[in-house]
Amino acid sequence: MTDDVRLVVVGAGLIGQRHARLIQQEAGVSLCTVVDPAEAGRAFAEGQGVPWYPAIDQMLAAEKPDGVVIATPNQMHVEHGLAVIASGAPALVEKPIADSVAAAEILVTAAEAAGVPLLVGHHRRHNPLIQRAKAVVEAGQLGRLVSVHGFFWLYKPDDYFDVEWRQQAGAGPVLINLIHDLDLLRYLCGEIVSVQAMASNAVRGFAVEDTAAAVLRFENGALGTINASDTAVAPWSWEQTSGENLAYPRTDQPCYMIGGTHGSLSLPRCEVWTNTGARSWWEPLHASRVHAPDADPLVLQIAHFRAVIRDSAAPLVSGREGLRTLQVVEALTRSAAEGVPVAIPG
Ligand SMILES: NC(=O)c1ccc[n+]([C@@H]2O[C@H](COP(=O)([O-])OP(=O)(O)OC[C@H]3O[C@@H](n4cnc5c(N)ncnc54)[C@H](O)[C@@H]3O)[C@@H](O)[C@H]2O)c1
């Protein structure tokens, strides 16, 4: 008799396979089946030694999993999420929670009405470094937050865009990448209440943006800037600085700076800068580093999902949190398209 939580992975593509493999490796969880209509999905399930289903409904009719990881394309998250919730099983839905705020609201409302936990795959929040950074902010070490800056600059190789959908609107750095940065900034610095943005496709000339910049207003009065480009050769992105995913060569550079009235924090080095004496531009500054163990947040996210299923934790990123982050992304996209600031309703 095992105490393992039995998990299904729906969608065995890039990220689904990573989830499935780590579920196979980690203690306390086991992979009970894989759902994916593609032949490659069937082959993957066979390679993992677990049963395969071509469709989620067939799987739910035949199996009774403890939890389901939904790693299908964005536009299927709501359909698959609703099916899982109707079965009563908690779901871990990859980010973005849905392909639109309106669709995400349907999923979140259904989960809340059914009392079934929904965890959204903003996995970076599970990184111990982010947990330490949040503790620094919440302990008041920075004083009152004043200003925040986030970078997502890197170069996606040209063949990345050989796949047709990656050239289309909605497939660019804002929805695919910046959504992670915006989620972290919300988590660390508080709610974002309005956005003013611009986007450009001047370099690659695809329908999708290659560069975007935005000014953010936080509920606590702080302002922020966030700047994304997947066509800049540069070392300043969470991907290339955090060491979270070893597929990216690591640089020892910052990508987020959080400024407060009594100190500032740079990430991912997690350096807190304060005056050694009185607060003044004439006084020397001192940096003290907060250390956190290197850990794969995808692994920690699965361990957390197990705790959610076992009822010993509330989701760190609930459906409503995933919805709010998507609202910020949609506001940013709308602001860039219409050239106006966009408020995000509370
Ligand atoms: N958290 C992260 O850092 C991260 C990273 C990558 C992708 N993602 C998210 O994960 C999701 C999947 O992205 P990906 O890059 O793995 O895509 P992908 O195209 O590599 O994989 C999607 C898989 O879903 C399968 N699929 C299609 N229709 C299906 C259906 N009806 N039922 C079951 N499976 C079906 C496809 O055959 C494919 O294997 C997206 O929402 C993406 O935004 C998150």
PDBQT file of the ligand as one rigid body, heavy atoms in Angstrom, charges set to zero:
ROOT
HETATM    1  N1  LIG A 401       5.417  27.075 -16.670  1.00  0.00    +0.000 N 
HETATM    2  C1  LIG A 401       6.203  27.255 -17.721  1.00  0.00    +0.000 C 
HETATM    3  O1  LIG A 401       7.306  27.768 -17.623  1.00  0.00    +0.000 OA
HETATM    4  C2  LIG A 401       5.747  26.776 -19.058  1.00  0.00    +0.000 A 
HETATM    5  C3  LIG A 401       6.705  26.430 -20.032  1.00  0.00    +0.000 A 
HETATM    6  C4  LIG A 401       6.234  25.963 -21.258  1.00  0.00    +0.000 A 
HETATM    7  C5  LIG A 401       4.875  25.882 -21.506  1.00  0.00    +0.000 A 
HETATM    8  N2  LIG A 401       3.986  26.268 -20.549  1.00  0.00    +0.000 N 
HETATM    9  C6  LIG A 401       2.536  26.190 -20.801  1.00  0.00    +0.000 C 
HETATM   10  O2  LIG A 401       2.170  24.813 -20.931  1.00  0.00    +0.000 OA
HETATM   11  C7  LIG A 401       1.190  24.648 -21.956  1.00  0.00    +0.000 C 
HETATM   12  C8  LIG A 401       1.736  23.688 -23.011  1.00  0.00    +0.000 C 
HETATM   13  O3  LIG A 401       2.870  24.265 -23.624  1.00  0.00    +0.000 OA
HETATM   14  P1  LIG A 401       3.969  23.375 -24.376  1.00  0.00    +0.000 P 
HETATM   15  O4  LIG A 401       5.065  24.296 -24.739  1.00  0.00    +0.000 OA
HETATM   16  O5  LIG A 401       4.271  22.149 -23.587  1.00  0.00    +0.000 OA
HETATM   17  O6  LIG A 401       3.142  22.985 -25.694  1.00  0.00    +0.000 OA
HETATM   18  P2  LIG A 401       3.352  21.751 -26.653  1.00  0.00    +0.000 P 
HETATM   19  O7  LIG A 401       2.722  22.117 -27.937  1.00  0.00    +0.000 OA
HETATM   20  O8  LIG A 401       4.778  21.297 -26.620  1.00  0.00    +0.000 OA
HETATM   21  O9  LIG A 401       2.481  20.571 -25.944  1.00  0.00    +0.000 OA
HETATM   22  C9  LIG A 401       1.073  20.544 -25.915  1.00  0.00    +0.000 C 
HETATM   23  C10 LIG A 401       0.653  19.083 -25.915  1.00  0.00    +0.000 C 
HETATM   24  O10 LIG A 401      -0.771  19.008 -25.772  1.00  0.00    +0.000 OA
HETATM   25  C11 LIG A 401      -1.244  17.964 -26.606  1.00  0.00    +0.000 C 
HETATM   26  N3  LIG A 401      -2.655  18.126 -26.863  1.00  0.00    +0.000 N 
HETATM   27  C12 LIG A 401      -3.262  18.821 -27.874  1.00  0.00    +0.000 A 
HETATM   28  N4  LIG A 401      -4.595  18.663 -27.786  1.00  0.00    +0.000 NA
HETATM   29  C13 LIG A 401      -4.833  17.879 -26.708  1.00  0.00    +0.000 A 
HETATM   30  C14 LIG A 401      -6.025  17.349 -26.123  1.00  0.00    +0.000 A 
HETATM   31  N5  LIG A 401      -7.232  17.647 -26.611  1.00  0.00    +0.000 N 
HETATM   32  N6  LIG A 401      -5.906  16.562 -25.031  1.00  0.00    +0.000 NA
HETATM   33  C15 LIG A 401      -4.678  16.271 -24.519  1.00  0.00    +0.000 A 
HETATM   34  N7  LIG A 401      -3.515  16.723 -25.057  1.00  0.00    +0.000 NA
HETATM   35  C16 LIG A 401      -3.611  17.523 -26.123  1.00  0.00    +0.000 A 
HETATM   36  C17 LIG A 401      -0.372  18.066 -27.846  1.00  0.00    +0.000 C 
HETATM   37  O11 LIG A 401      -0.404  16.871 -28.605  1.00  0.00    +0.000 OA
HETATM   38  C18 LIG A 401       0.993  18.359 -27.236  1.00  0.00    +0.000 C 
HETATM   39  O12 LIG A 401       1.695  17.160 -26.955  1.00  0.00    +0.000 OA
HETATM   40  C19 LIG A 401       0.884  26.045 -22.477  1.00  0.00    +0.000 C 
HETATM   41  O13 LIG A 401      -0.228  26.540 -21.796  1.00  0.00    +0.000 OA
HETATM   42  C20 LIG A 401       2.132  26.852 -22.099  1.00  0.00    +0.000 C 
HETATM   43  O14 LIG A 401       1.858  28.222 -21.912  1.00  0.00    +0.000 OA
HETATM   44  C21 LIG A 401       4.399  26.686 -19.332  1.00  0.00    +0.000 A 
ENDROOT
TORSDOF 0
